[in-house]
Amino acid sequence: MTALSSPRPAERLLETVSLLFPLHGIRAVGIDQIIAEAGVAKASLYQAFGSKEALVVAYLERQDATDRAVYRAAVTGVEDPVDRVLLSFDLAIAAARRRSYRGCVFLNAATEFPDSSHPVAEAVEVHRSWVRARWAEALAGRGERVPALVERLQVLYDGGIAGMKAARSTAPVELAREMARELLSSGVREGLQ
């Protein structure tokens, strides 16, 4: 690879933290480790991002953009509202396998940055709000039931993802997916109409 085709320092930093943060945790990875593994100078980190915190936010924003693009591609042609919702569970299953069951980058970040006013927590909430909005959009024809359904789906989704990390298996999110399907098909019986 020539110097002209080599990734810029900011991109190398993002690629590096995309490997390190899921493996070790955000707070456990120090700036010195990041710059050493990215092969950049400390000044490059500060010039590109200003701080480790801003790098973490950029990492989450990058993952959010990736997840949105993957979802848009996967949902193309899927008309059934239930299938559109369940697609999120399917994508989480595929991602868990690629990430060796290290958990959801957003839930992991939320655990490490619990203060809801922290920029990292805010970046997490942007992603989570987007997911909920896609579910609400898919279920729009269900009227006033939508907020209650979305809230319940979020609990199932989060629980399945957390369970996958603990079990190092997709079984928990597969069960959560089945429970979501049952919830969406039996909402009338549960008084959600």
C-alpha positions in Angstrom: 0.0 0.0 0.0 1.4 3.4 -1.0 1.3 6.4 1.2 -1.3 7.9 -1.2 -3.7 5.0 -0.7 -3.1 4.6 3.0 -6.1 5.5 5.2 -6.0 8.9 6.9 -5.2 9.0 10.6 -8.8 9.7 11.5 -10.0 6.6 9.6 -7.2 4.5 11.1 -8.2 5.6 14.6 -11.9 4.7 13.9 -10.9 1.3 12.5 -8.7 0.6 15.5 -11.3 1.5 18.1 -13.9 -0.5 16.2 -11.7 -3.5 17.0 -10.5 -2.5 20.5 -13.7 -1.2 22.1 -15.9 -4.3 21.5 -13.0 -6.5 22.6 -11.9 -4.8 25.8 -14.5 -2.1 26.6 -14.3 1.6 25.9 -13.0 2.8 29.2 -10.4 0.0 29.4 -8.7 1.1 26.2 -6.4 4.0 26.7 -5.3 6.7 24.3 -1.7 5.3 24.2 -3.0 1.9 23.1 -5.3 3.4 20.5 -2.6 5.5 18.9 0.0 2.7 19.0 -2.3 0.2 17.3 -3.6 2.8 14.8 0.0 3.8 14.0 -0.7 7.5 14.4 0.8 10.3 16.5 -1.1 11.5 19.6 -1.5 14.9 17.9 -3.4 13.2 15.1 -6.1 12.0 17.5 -6.5 15.4 19.0 -6.4 17.1 15.6 -9.0 14.8 14.2 -11.3 14.4 17.2 -10.2 16.7 20.0 -10.5 14.0 22.7 -11.0 10.4 23.4 -14.7 11.1 24.3 -15.2 12.7 20.8 -13.5 9.7 19.2 -16.0 7.4 21.1 -18.9 9.5 19.9 -17.5 9.3 16.3 -17.2 5.5 16.7 -20.8 5.2 17.7 -22.0 7.5 15.0 -20.1 5.4 12.4 -21.7 2.2 13.8 -25.1 3.9 13.7 -24.6 4.9 10.1 -23.5 1.4 9.2 -26.5 -0.2 11.0 -28.9 2.2 9.2 -27.4 1.3 5.8 -27.6 -2.4 6.6 -31.2 -2.1 7.7 -32.2 -0.1 4.7 -30.7 -2.7 2.4 -32.2 -5.6 4.3 -35.7 -4.1 4.5 -36.0 -3.4 0.8 -39.0 -5.3 -0.5 -40.1 -6.5 3.0 -43.8 -5.4 3.1 -45.1 -7.3 6.1 -45.0 -5.0 9.2 -44.2 -7.9 11.5 -41.3 -9.1 9.3 -40.0 -5.5 9.2 -39.8 -5.4 13.0 -38.4 -8.9 13.3 -35.6 -8.0 10.8 -34.0 -6.0 13.6 -33.7 -9.2 15.6 -32.3 -11.1 12.6 -29.7 -8.4 12.0 -28.7 -8.5 15.7 -28.2 -12.3 15.4 -25.9 -11.9 12.4 -24.0 -9.1 14.1 -23.5 -11.1 17.3 -21.9 -13.9 15.3 -19.5 -11.5 13.5 -18.6 -9.9 16.8 -18.0 -13.2 18.6 -20.9 -12.5 21.0 -19.2 -9.4 22.6 -22.5 -7.7 22.8 -24.2 -4.7 21.2 -21.8 -1.7 20.9 -24.6 0.6 21.9 -25.7 -1.3 25.0 -22.0 -1.8 26.0 -21.5 2.0 25.6 -24.6 2.7 27.6 -23.3 0.5 30.4 -20.0 2.3 30.5 -21.5 5.8 30.3 -24.7 5.7 32.3 -25.1 9.5 32.7 -27.9 10.3 30.1 -26.4 13.8 29.6 -23.0 12.5 28.6 -22.3 12.8 24.8 -21.6 9.1 24.6 -25.0 8.3 26.2 -26.6 10.8 23.8 -25.1 9.0 20.8 -26.4 5.7 22.1 -29.9 7.2 22.5 -29.9 8.6 18.9 -29.4 5.0 17.7 -31.9 3.5 20.0 -34.5 6.1 19.0 -33.9 5.4 15.4 -34.5 1.7 16.0 -37.8 2.4 17.8 -38.8 4.8 15.1 -38.4 2.1 12.5 -40.6 -0.3 14.5 -43.2 2.5 15.0 -43.1 3.2 11.3 -43.6 -0.5 10.4 -46.5 -0.8 12.9 -48.1 2.5 12.0 -51.4 0.8 11.0 -51.9 -0.4 14.5 -52.9 3.1 15.8 -52.7 3.9 19.5 -51.2 0.5 20.3 -47.9 1.4 18.6 -46.2 3.1 21.6 -47.0 0.2 23.9 -45.9 -2.3 21.4 -42.6 -0.5 20.7 -41.9 -0.2 24.4 -42.4 -4.0 24.9 -40.3 -4.8 21.8 -37.5 -2.7 23.1 -37.5 -4.7 26.4 -37.5 -8.0 24.4 -34.7 -6.8 22.0 -32.5 -5.5 24.8 -33.0 -8.6 26.9 -32.3 -10.9 24.0 -29.1 -9.0 23.1 -27.8 -9.0 26.7 -28.7 -12.6 27.0 -26.7 -13.4 23.8 -23.6 -11.8 25.3 -23.9 -13.7 28.6 -24.7 -17.0 26.9 -22.3 -16.5 24.0 -25.1 -17.9 21.9 -27.9 -16.5 19.6 -30.5 -18.6 21.5 -31.6 -15.7 23.8 -32.3 -13.3 20.9 -33.9 -16.1 18.9 -36.3 -16.6 21.8 -36.8 -12.8 22.1 -37.6 -12.8 18.4 -40.2 -15.5 18.8 -41.7 -13.6 21.8 -41.8 -10.5 19.7 -43.7 -12.3 16.9 -46.1 -13.6 19.5 -46.6 -10.2 21.0 -47.3 -8.6 17.6 -49.8 -11.3 16.7 -51.5 -11.4 20.1 -51.6 -7.7 20.9 -55.4 -7.7 20.9 -55.6 -10.3 23.6 -53.1 -8.4 25.7 -55.3 -5.3 25.7 -53.0 -3.3 23.4 -55.8 -2.3 21.0 
